[in-house]
Amino acid sequence: MNDDYYLWGVSFYCPVCGRSQIPAEEMTGMFPNYICKNCEKKEREMKKLAILNTSIITAEGDYSLRQISLEQAQKLAQENEILSAVGHQSTADILTEILGVPVPLNRIVFEQELGQKALVFKLNGRPPEGKILSRAEIEQIGYKFQLLTREG
């Protein structure tokens, strides 16, 4: 711990989470926009574009959902840092191929943050239970991309 914190009694307030009496080494940013490192990490994660293999509401709130073109989906994926919530390797591989960016397998419990956008990959039909689809089978079923935004 920084001795200056105790010697001078310097502490900070984080305007994001409301914590006070935070030691200087737990803060980040430039004056006057200091925030605590916990909030900085959450904000960095929130800015990531989530990739989902279905449209799902993961937290209470207001959302907008709109269909987008393949080209728009590719552009979004290529211009943003990605947080994959794709839980099947075959789907991750196909999305990597379709979007042109690595979409890793990532079996997580995803909760969409306020303001966060999610790129949704949605099949136009329902495959048989347990069926692992090939790229050709996915093309045959058909798919669309949607943009899901948590607005409130």
N, C-alpha and C positions, 0 to 999 in steps of 0.2 A: 504494500500500500504506500502511496505517496506521502512522505513525511510532511510536505507542505500543507497537505489537507488538514492534518492535526495542528501543525504549527500556526498556520494562519487562519484556520477555521473556514477555509474556502470550500463551499459546496455549491452545487448547481441544482436547477429545477428543470425537469423535462416537460415542455408544453404539450407533448403528445400523450404521455401516460399520466402526467400529473404528479409523478414522484418528485420529492424534494430531498435535500440533504444528500445529494449524489456526489461521490468523490470525483475529482477531475478525470482520473484515468478511466472512468466508466462512461465518459461523455465523448461525443464525436461531433464533427461539423465545424463550421467557422462562425465566429461572432457575427451577428447576434442569433444565429440559427443553430444553437447547440441542441442536440437531443441525446438521450441515453442510447448506449450501444444495443440494448434489447429492442428498442423501437426502431432503430436504424436497420437492424436485421429484418424485422417484420415488414418495414416499408420496402426494403429491397425485394423480399419474397413476394409482396403484394404486387409489385410492378411486373412480375413475370407473367407471361401469357400462359395460362393453363391449357393443357391439351387433354380433352376428355373423349372417351369413346362412346358416349351417349349424352343426351341432354338430361341433366339432373340438378335439382335445387339442393344444395348442400348446407345451406344456412337460411335462417329466417330473414326475410327482406323483400325488397322490390327488385325485379329483374326485367331486362329486356332481352328478347331473343329474336334474331333476324337471320334469314338465310343469306349466305354470301357465296360468291363464285369460287371455283377452284383457284383461280388466279389471285383473288383477294386473300384466300386462306394461305396460299404459298407466300405471298408478300408479308402477311402478318407473322407467319412462322419464321421467315428469314430476317425480319427486321426487329424481332423481339427476343429477349431471353426467355427460354421455355421452362415450364414446370410440368413435366409429364405426369399424368395420373392414369396412364394406360396400363391396365393390369394383365394384358395377354401379349406374349412375345410376338405372335403372328401379326396381331394388330399393330404393334409398335413397329415391326419391320415394314409392313405395308404403308403405314403413315410416313415413315422415314423416306420410303421410295416416292410416294405421292407428293409430299411437301418439300422434299429436297433438303431437309435438315435432319439431324439425328433426333429421333423421338425414342428415348429409352423406355424399357419396361420399368414401371415404377408402381408397385402395388401399395398405394398409400391411402389413408383416410384423408381425403381432400375437403377442405372447407373454404369456399370462395369468400374472399375478403371484400369489404366495401370498396367499390371502384375498380375491382379487378375484372379483367376480361378473360373469357375462356373460349378457345376454339373447339367446337364440338364436331366430331366425326360421327355421322348418323347413317346407319344402313337404311335403305328403303323397304326392307323386309326383315323378317325374323328367321335366322337360321335354325336348323334343328338343334335340340339340346346337345351340348358337348361338341358340336361340330367346329373344327378348326378350318377356317376358310382360306383358300388360296387367293391370290390377287385376281385371277380370272373369275373365281366364284363371286368375289366382292363386286367386280365390274358387272357380272351378270345380274346380281341382286340390285345393284345400283346404290348410290350413296349421295349424301349432300353434306355440305359444311354449313355450320351456323356459328354466329357470334353471340355468346351469352355474357351479359354484363350485369354485375350486381350494382344497382344504383341506390339502394337505400335499405 
